[in-house]
Amino acid sequence: MKNSPLLIILCIWIASSNSSAQHHADYERSRWLAAASNFEPQLFTQVKRPVRVVSTTEDESAFQGIGVVFKENTDLFFNTSAKENSGKILDFGEHLTGHVTFSVEQIGLIFDGAIRLKFTFGETPSEVATSFDSYNGTLSRAWLQDETITITEMPSSVTFSRRLAFRYVKMEVVGCSDFADFKVSGLYVSASTSAKARVDSLPASTSKLIKKIDQVALHTLSECMQTVFEDGPKRDRRLWIGDLYLQMLANHHSFKNDSLVKHCLYLIAGLSYDNGTVPPTLYERPVPNAPDSPLLDYALIYNVILREYLLQTGDTRTIEDLWPVAKKQVENTMSYINNDGLVDYERTDKDWWIFFDWHEKLDKQTSLQGCMIWAYQQTYDLAKILGKEGEVEYLPELTQRMSKAALDSLYDNKMGVFFSGADKQVSYASQAWMILSGVASKVIGSNALQNLNQLEGVTKPGSPYLYHFVIEAMIKVGLEEDARKRLENYWGGMINKGADTFWEVYRPEDDFASPYNAHLVNSYCHAWSCTPVYFIRKYPHIFK
Ligand code: RAM
């Protein structure tokens, strides 16, 4: 069959108009990536050495049943036979992130061949006390931090190419001739962070517990501040939008590294997908790239971050530049809202990853409804600040319709709580998001949260991430005392269990809870757990 000339011209026109749209998008994305590289943060490094040698003990009262006790000073370790020291654990006294170097020296006259050493790095005692051999988690075994190395010359000094995050280091000799001996004569880490500024101390009248929580949360945040705001320096070592939101809030009240936030915002924009949706996460190296897995709540939180960043810094230039990205997040999610104002959860769930919390049983319909309203409201507010509300003039009507639908269909008048999904699940997540979106008035919201205490089978938060939104919701409806207790019990609970940085997952009733089927691969210095810095410093009258 022959094509008509008209058809050929039409095809050429469609192809060229598509490619020019694509070209424009590509051009913008490269420009944003270039802007990101202009704000590449500086890393500050410091050499840190172990402070003592410890051994692990079984201890029912300790986190995951494993405690540590002092064994000896490090002098002894660095001056005696490594063969005799095999299995000993060095304790750096604090969580550190960086490159580790160790040196070995021969003892005696003979060095016949090679030696083989294994080092295991742990953020917690259980990582250096538990064998990795039976690991069957859902994430790569490679995240577990052990390194084995063969050395053929004495003396030698070795720096591991992999960056490590740890407090404890176990050294084991796995190969050495019977006739030779040597010592590990030194071991240090060149610890890095992009958090430099000195942080204001809290008022002297602040309670001991709040001071301690603040200090551990600050340390958690600074460890996660590398060349991006990472989720965890042990794993996944990359930027995630949900984590970034809580980090930027905490950073604003502490280290004030605005340019790191800007660097991250531009990286995300520069890696947005062809349809304009921002990726929930990205890798910086070898070149910035993002996996293809759109996550709806994180895409919308990008807009909330833009607004917050603008309010914090007054950097209109950056936010005007990124405004088209914000608009796209609204446009790409609006089509999932039915005419009645309710989000079509099933359809959304097919096309997107929906997160909200690490909790296997959480029903997310109501949280999603609330989060979308909340993010759309903030996007409209952002548009108003930029004088661009005409570009999203449909938003006020849309959010009103969504709010009305939520109150009409997701609220149980008799029980005084919001529910979610076909099984009418009652959760902290649903109440929090209905409050943050303003669907619940102050009275309805505060009653709903308090009613949870009387109900059985309520779905609780599974991670510090959701705890953040619950506490924010409590403050919004005036439950300040509850908010303080909740923060003290939850983060204080981690401190009681020995945390010197806060964790990715914490369930007071289960030390081994893991979204990855293996507690060993959990991250024990995790971005979203730094949020007490924000609460304590933003609301000093509550957290005192
Ligand atoms: C985990 C990450 C991160 C979180 C995502 C959804 O893998 O550690 O903190 O944002 O999941």
Boltz pocket constraint, residues with backbone or C-beta under 6 A from the ligand:
constraints:
  - pocket:
      binder: B
      contacts: [[A, 231], [A, 232], [A, 235], [A, 236], [A, 240], [A, 241], [A, 242], [A, 243], [A, 355], [A, 504], [A, 523], [A, 528]]
      max_distance: 6.0
